[in-house]
Amino acid sequence: MGFIFGALKILVFALCIGALLGLALSIVIFVPLTIYSIPYILWVGNQNTRGKYKELCQKDEGVFKCAKRATKLYKAWITRKEPTF
């Protein structure tokens, strides 16, 4: 009986540690990525009101694809060229 309670305690401890590591990892990755993408998202919204770049605003676009396009836009801003996606 003591073995079962010991194993249950270890299992609960392992699940808690896994949840905390998952939360910490998601905060470390997705919070900076979201902050990085905010100017791009605002730019796309502004361009869509003008009728430009309609293909950029897609519902199935992931966070990493958004960051990739944001990098292309920031590069175009720095080099003062027209962005190509």
N, C-alpha and C positions, 0 to 999 in steps of 0.2 A: 504494500500500500504506500509506503514511503517513497518507493522508486517512482511510482506514477505521479505523485505530487511534485517530486523533484524534477521529473521530466517535463511536467506541465509548467513549472516555474521557468525552466530554461527556454521552453518554447515561447512563452509570453514575453520573456526578456528579449529573445531573438527577434520577435515580431516588432516589439517597440523600437529596438535599435534600427531595424530595417526601415521602419516608418520614418524615424528621425533622419536617417541618412538620405532617404528619398526626398523628404521635404527640404533638407539642406541643399541637396544637389539641384533640385528644381529651382530654388531661390537663387543659387549661384549662377545658373545658366539662363533662366528665362527672364528674370528681372532686368539684367543688363541688356539682354537681347531686345526686350520690349522698349526700354529707354532709347536704345540705338535706332529702333525703327519708327519712333514717333514722328520725326520730321518727314520721313518718307510717306507715312500714312496721311499726314496733313497735306502734303504736296499732291498726292494722288487724289484726295478729296477735292482739292482746289482745281485740279486739272479736269476732273469729271464734271464739275459745274460748267466748265468751258466747252465740254464735248470732246476732250482729248483723252487719249490713253484709256479707253473704255475696257480694253482687254486686261488691264492691270487689276481691276477691281473684281476679283472672282471670289466666291464664297469658299471654295475648296482649297484656297491658297494657304499653305502652311507657314509657320513662323520662320522656318529656315529659308524658305523661298522668298519670303518678304524681306528678310535680312540680306539675301543675295541681291535682290533688286535694289534695296536701299544702298548697298555698297556701290552698285553701278551708277545710281543717281548722284551719290556724293562725289564719286570720281568725276562725273560730268560737271558738277558744280565747281570742283577745284580746277579742272582744266578749261572751264568756261566753254564747253561744247554742248551740243544737243544730246540728251540722253537717248541711248538705244537699248531697248530691252529685248 
